[in-house]
Amino acid sequence: MDQQRDTESLLPARDRFLLLMILVVGVVLSTMIGVAGKLYLDANGVPTVGWGRGVQLMVPVVIWAEVPYLVYFLVAQIFMRRALRTDRATVPRVRVVLLGGLIGLAAVVGYTLFGMVTYVGPGGFGEMVAMMLALSMFTLPWLIFKAAVGAVIGALLGGLLARVLAERRS
């Protein structure tokens, strides 16, 4: 019985890859936005911290920004397992919906992060990171909420795309 349950809980490689990409996209995109923000500020003549200090400040920001991706990963895993358990014919559609949700999530979190890393107030990026961490009990739920809205909008668009693709096949 336990062996059967373990076998059923394993996702196909394609779906495990999709779920892993949710987490990887969060880390890679956040890091790229941090680099882009510094380059943008440097190009506009705004004084910034050096690369070493910038990396030290970006590590907590990347971890903070990864939380919505982790939540989405857990939710996506539930939807994928449910589709595999109940109706395997819906799995391709679920994949497209989840990809749409990931794109919506990444757009919202990316936009939020770019605003953060290009902050040029009195304390600059260092003060922004300190305030973000100090107020995480407020900033993190708000980020998760905004990211969820972006993921839902992206998933709805992904659902429309999946429907169009299904109609073209038939």
Disulfide bonds with the S-S distance in Angstrom:
none
